[in-house]
Amino acid sequence: MDGTIPRRQLPAVLNGTATLAAEYGLRVANVFHAGDGNMHPLILFDANRPGELERAEALGGKILELCVAVGGTITGEHGVGREKINQMCVQFSSDELTFFHAVKAAFDPAGLLNPGKNVPTLHRCAEFGAMHVHHGELPFPELERF
């Protein structure tokens, strides 16, 4: 995974990553090309140990959220896919996500290309907690929910 940060935030993000790694009980090898702010935290885990994969995924999400908190982004080189889709809800507003859906619809009107990847639905963001749901109703009811 990768996140991108302002270079001046490198010490804070490395310290924050170490703190998060300790909280999740996992080790992180920090691999990065700091000159352009790209972080590539390598989270070490054993998928054969119950719950460790889920902890590693959660830790990865928290590291990306840390990148956003210091003025960075959730990706610099490798795209979003499924691993980072929840953090799209942290980095982008509902208006921005709506715009992303419109651009995708312009090029993929039938929704055949990578459904559910790259651009989260607003429903997913509400579930992730970045969008407030009023009286059980989501905004933008005209948008398809997956």
HUVEN-V316122 format. One record per helix or strand of 3 or more residues. SS is the DSSP state (alpha for helix, beta for strand). FROM is the first residue (numbers start at 1). TO is the last residue. If there is no record, write none. Layout:
ss,from,to
SS,FROM,TO
SS,FROM,TO
This chain:
ss,from,to
alpha,7,24
beta,27,33
alpha,34,36
beta,38,44
alpha,52,69
alpha,85,91
alpha,94,107
alpha,122,128
